[in-house]
Amino acid sequence: MPSRPGRIRHLAAAVFAPRSSSPALSAEATTAGTTSPLRLRNDGDHSDHGDLDREADRPRVGERGLDLLFYAMSLTFAVGCAVASGFYGYRIWGNAAAAAYLVAVAHTAICLCRPLPGRWGSRWTPVVISAVGAIAVPLGYLVARRSPSFVWGPWPWSFPAQPEGWVVERAARLWRDTGSPYLNLDLMDRQPIPDDYTPYGPTMSVFGLPRALFGDSAFTDARIWFLVGAVASISAAWWVARRDRAGTPGTPGTPPAATTVGVAQLLTVSPLTALTLVVAGDDIVVIGLIALLVALGYRANPLLAGVVAALAVTVKLTALPAVIVVAVGIVATRGIRAFSGFATALVAGTAVIVLPVLMSNPSMFVEHVIRFPAGLGRAESPAASPLPGHLIAMTGPVGHAAALVVLGTAAVAVAGWVLRRPPRTAADATLRIAVGLGAAIALAPATRFGYLVYPVALLGVLLGFRAVDRAAPSVTSSSSSSHRHGPAT
């Protein structure tokens, strides 16, 4: 067996030699009576390669470090909800999620010090733990405990579900009985309050139909169907993103595991996503539809993208900026003809959904869907989280005007960015959507902290699209090369 200095010289030559010369180098090494570095590793002789093993593990240690930071921040958020929140659902979520994130922190810390064997050492293990403890357990408890006959205490601090859920269920009952999901405020004998409003499009009421049609039970809770809709749309978006525009299976490249874990963390088990799913759930459906819209816009028939755009906008107008970004991207990457198909499907789909409701009671549609979210309704929106736009607006009329100016400036800047540099890929489009919605949420005079789930979750969607794009080029380029130069010989 050669001496240690000899092996190190051959190892250095293998590392720093050009790729094209590596086969020759291996042959020379074998001829010289030495064993190649690859053979040494395959033969199980790791004693002389501890430094190389540690070098290969450094990225893994870096990933684990980021995991530890993510779960520690999630744990802090959950403990804050458990201790400080006055809302019953938030406290239930905080207690369950804190336990799950604590286990995730402990698991990640142990793996940083001493990797666990097999699947127990996988970075997916704390993701699964977090999903079960921060989503499945508290959601299951709250929907099972929810009962019309149970007195939860003073309004609204003891609700087992946030108003977003039962407002959608009420809208479904109204839609079934009157043809409109919107409560007629003109017939009320009192001043309207925020919970009288349904600030969503007609399609949102679909998620309340199970309870309207089959009665009160855990399985008809709107949050369950929000979760089902979100999982279905995000899964469809992932499937479409991995296919080409002709609708055939795309490249077989698999995104790196490190990236997919990051996607799951931001999109699924982050405290913003988990809390929203457990106590409300409506915004996660919108995020899922945006992801599917972007995937279809760049990877499938634009007509299908237009149909999903119509669904997204008629669920919640929050999706409108995403529709605009995707429309610009379709024009830039697929041409006017494709955009015409997209726009036709969008307009036709929106008309089919909205016109019957609009004709039933146009004034209530405008009051609920447009005036109330804009702060112009008969009741004032309760959205008042201490984000920059709200803090500026609180200083008085001048501050409110200044907040609107800042918001308008940000909107113009994002619009200029989209028009001057149209998104060429699904990842580019998702980035612009996330930045635009994030700026709007942070700078709006009336906003909620929970809406930050949009930019955070969309960042996860962005990472997913980018991972798929990076996994594809090697196969695509080799395929195009073979078309140009003929089969390899």
N, C-alpha and C positions, 0 to 999 in steps of 0.2 A: 504494500500500500504506500503511495507517495507521501512525502512529508507534508506537514501542515502548510508551510510556505508555498510548496508546489501546488497544492490544491487551491490556495487563495489566488495564485497567479492565474491558473486556468479559469477560476470562477470570475475574476475580474475581466479576463479576456472575453468570456461569454457574455458578460453584462454590457461591456462597452463596445463590443464589435458591432458593425452594421448587421442588420437583420439578414441581408442577402448572403452574408458570409458565415452565418451560424452553422449550416450543415457542414461546411468544410471544416470549421473549427471543431465541431464534434468529432468528425472523422480524424482530425489531427490529434485531438486529445486521446481518442481511443488508440490510435496508432502509437502514440507516445507511451502507452502503457498506463494511462490514468483513466479514471472514471469521470464521466461528465457530471456537472452539477445535478442534472435531472436524474441520472442514474443513482447518484448518491442519495437523493431524496426518496426515490422509489424503493431503494434497497433498505429504507428505514434507518439509515445512518444520519441522525439529526444532531449528533453530539457536536459537530463542528460548524453548525449553521444556526446557532442560537441567535446571532445578530441578525441574520437574514429573516428568521422567523419573527423576531420582534419588529423588524422593519415592515414586514407584510401586515402585521397586526395593527400598525399605527392608525390607518384609516378606520379600522374597526373600533379602536379605542376612541377616536374622534367622534364617530357616530354614536357610540354609547354615551359619550359625554354630552352630546346634544340631546339624546334621549333623556338622560338624567335631568338636564335643565328643563326640558319640556314637562316631564312628569312632576318635577318639584314645583314649577309654576302652576300646573294644573291642581296640585294638592293645595297650594296656598289659596287659590281661587275657591276651591270646594270648601275648605275650612271656613273661609270668610262667609260663604253663603250659609253654612250650617250654623254659625255662631251669630252673625249679624243680621241676616235677612228676616224681615217680618212676614214673608209669604210662606205659607205652609209647604207648598210644593217645592220651593227653593230650599227649605230646611231639610225636607226629606231627601232631595237630590244631593244636597251638600254632605249629609251624613254618609250616604251610600257611596258617593263618588270619592269622598275623602279616604275611605277605607280602600277602595280600589286603586286610587292613585298612590297611596302609601305602599301598597304591595308592589306596584309597578316601580316605584322609586327604590325599594329594597332589592327587588330582582335586578334592576339595572346596576345598582351599586355593587352587588355581589358579582355580577358578570364582569364589571370593570376590574375587580380584584382577582377573580378566579373564574374563568368561563365554566359554565355548567355543561354537562354532557348532553348530546342529542338535542331534541326539540326544546327541552327545558332551557337551553342556552340561547334559543332563537330570539331575535329582536321582536318577533311577532308575539311572543308569549305575553309581555306586558300590554301589548295592544289588545289582545283578546281579554285579558283580565280587566282592562279599563272599559272595554265595550260591555262586558257583562255587568261589572259593578257600577258603572256610571250611566248606563243606558237601560239595559234589560231589567235589572233589579228594581230601581226606583220607578221606572215606567210601569212595570207589572204591578208593583204595590199600589201606585196611585190609581190606576185604572180599575184595579180590583176593589179598592176601598171606596171608590166613588159610588155614591148612591143618592138618588133624589130624596130619600127619606132621612138621610143623615144630616144632622145639623153641625155645620163646620165652624160656627162661631161668627164673630163680627166680620162684616164685609170690609174689604176683600181679603183680609189677612189669613183666612183659614181655607181658602179655596184649594181643592185637590187638583184643579186644572185652571190655568190662566184663562181669561176671557176669550182669547183667540180661539180656543177649542170649542167652547159652548156657543159662541157667537156664530161659528160656522155651522154647528148643528142646528141652531135656531133658523139660520138662513135656509138650510135644506128643508126644514119643515114648512117654512113660509113659501118656498119655491113649489113644494108639493101641493100646498093648499091654495095659493093665490096666483101662481105663475110668476111671482117675483120674489127673489131672496131678500129683499130689502124691506125693513119695517117702515110702515107708513107713519112718519112722525106727525103728519097733519091730524091724525085721528087720536093723538095722545092728549090726555087732560092735564098734562104737566110739562114742564120744561125738559127737553131731551137731555140725557146724560151720555157720556162717551160710550157706555156699554150698550146703548140703543143702536149704535151704528154698526154697519158691516162694511168696513173700508176695503173690500176686496172685489174682484171681478166675479161674474156669475159662476165661472168654472170652479172656484174655490169651494162652492157649496156642495160639489160632488162628494167631497170627503166627509160631509155630514150626512149623506144619504143613508148609509147603513143604520144609523141611529134613528133617522126619520122613518125608515121602512120596517125595521126589525125590533125597535124598542131599545130600552136601556139595558146594556150589558157591557162587560169589560171589552168584548170583541167588537162592539159598535162604537166605542170611543173614537172620536175624530183623530186623536193622536196616533192610534194604531194605524189608521189608514193614511195619515201623513207619512208615517214611517214606511209603510208599504210603497207608497208613491215615490218617496225619495229613493229608496233602494232600487226600485224598478227603473227609474229614469237615469240614475247614476250608472247602474249596471249596463243599461242600453248605450249610454254615452261611451263607456269603456269599450264595449263590443264594436260600436261603430268606428271609434277612433283607430282601432286596429285593423280596419278594412280599407281598401282603396276606393276611389270614387266610382268605380264600376260596380261596386257592391260585392266583389269577390274577396275572399280572405286576403288580408294584407301580408306584410312581411312576417316571418315567423320569429323575428327577434323578440326576446323577452326583456322588458325593462329591468334595470338592476334592482336587486332586493332592497338596497339601501333607499332607493327612491320610492319604491312602492310602500315601504314602511312609513316614510315621511308623508306620503299621500294619505295613508290611513290615519296617521296622527292628526293632521290638520283638518281633514275632511270629515272624519268619523268620531274620534275619541277626544278631540280638544274640548275643554270645558264649555266653550261657547256652543259648539254643536250639540254636545250631550245634554246640556241644560235646556236648550231650545227644544230638542226632541222630547224631553221628559215632561216639560210643563206646558208646551204649546205645540210646536212642530210645523207650523205653516210655512215659515221661512225656509226650512230645509227642502220642502217640495219645490219652491221657487229656484233654489240653488241647483237642484237636480235637473229641472227643466232647462235652466240656462246652460248647464254642462251638455245636455243632450242637444240643445239648439246649436251650440258651437260645433260639436262633433259632426252633426248632420250638415251644417253649412259648409264645412271644409272637406268632408269625406263621403257625402252621399248626395242624393238627388235634392236640389234646392227646393223642390215642391214640398218634400217632407220637412225640410227645415222651416218653410213657411207655415206649415200646419202646426208644428211644435211652437213656433213663435206666437201664433194666435192663441194657443193654449196657455203659454206662459204669461202673455200680457193680460189675458182674461182671468188668470188666477190672481195676479197682483201687478199693479203698474210699476212696481220696482223693477220688473224685468224689461221695461221699455228701453233703458240705455243699452242693455245687452242686444236687443233686437237691432238697434241702430248700428252698433259696432259690427255685428255680423253682416248686416246689409252692406256696409262699406267694404268689408272684407270680401264678400261675394263679388261685388263689382270689380274690385282690384285683382282678384285671382281667377275669376271664372267668367267675367264679362257681363255685358248688359243683358244678354238673353237669359242667362242664369238668374240674374237679379229680377228680371221680369217675372219669371216663374215663382221665385221666392215671394215677391211683393203680391202677386195675384193670389197665391195660397194664403198669405197673411191677411190680406183684406177680406177675402171671401170667408175664411175661417172665423175671423173676428166678427164679421157681419152675422154669420149664422148663429153664433153664440150670443151676441149682445143685442141684436135687433129685437128678438121676442121680449126680452126683459125690458129693454128701453121703451118699447111700445106699450108695455103694461103700465108703467108709471115712470115717465121720463124724468120728472122733477126729483123723485126719490133716488133714481140712479145717479143723477148728478150730485145730489146732496151727500150721498153715502160714499161714492167712489172718487169724486173729484174735490168737492168743497171741503169735506171734513178732513181728509189727509193734508190738504193745503192750508189748514188753519182758518178756513172761511165758513165753517159750518155753524149750526145753531148751538152746538156744544164745543167746548175747547178741547183739543187733543191733550191727553195726559202725558204725552211724550216729553220728558224733561230731564234727561240724563245730563250730567255735568261734562259735556263735551265742548270743544272750543266754540262752535257756533252758538250753542245755547248760553254759554257763559257770557259771550259778547252781547247777545240779545237781552240778557237780564239787566243790563245797565240802563235800560230805558228805551224810549222811541228812537233816539239817535243810534244806540247800540243795535237795536233790531234792524234798522236800515243798514248799518255798517255790516252786520252779519249777512244780510241779503246781497250786499255788494261783493263781499268776500266769496260767498257761495257762487254768485254769477261769474266772478273772475275765474274761479277754479273750473267751472263748467266750460267756459270759453277756452281755457288752456287745454283741458282734456279733449274737447272737440277739435281744436287745432292739431293736437297730437295725432288723433285718429285720422284726420283728413290729410295731413301732410305726410304721415307715415302709416298708410293703411295696413292693417294686420294681414300678414301673408300666411300665417299658420294658425291653428287652433290655439296654440299656446300664446301667440301674440295677441289674439283677440281676448283671451281670458285675462291676460295681464291688464289690458286697457279697461276691461269691464271692472276688474277688481279695484283698480286705482280710481276709476270714476265713481263707483259706488262708495268706496272708502272715503273719498273726499266729500261726497254729498252727505254721508252719515256724520262725519266729523264736523262739518261746517253748517249744517242746517240749523235754523233757530229752534226747531222742535224736533228732537231726535231721542232715540233710546240706545243705551249702551249695548243691549242685546243685538242690535242690528249689525254690530261689528262682526257677527258671524258670517256676513256676506263676504267681505274681503278675505277673512281668514280661511274660510272653507274654499273660496275660489282660488286661493293660493295653492291649496291642495290639488284642486282640479288642474291648475296650471302645471304643477310638477308632474302630474300624471300624463298630460298631453305632451309635455316636453320629453318625458322618458320614452314614450312611444315613438316620437319623432327621432330621437337619438338611436333607438334600437333599429330603425328602418333603413337609414341611408346605406349601410354597408351592403345589404341585400339588393336594394334598389340600384345602387351604382354598379354592382357587379352584373346585374341583369341587363342594364342599359349598355354596359361595355361589351357584353357578349353579342348584343344586337348589332353593335357597330363593327365589331371585329370578327364575328363568327365564333364558333365554339373553340374553347381552349384546346391546345394540342399538347 
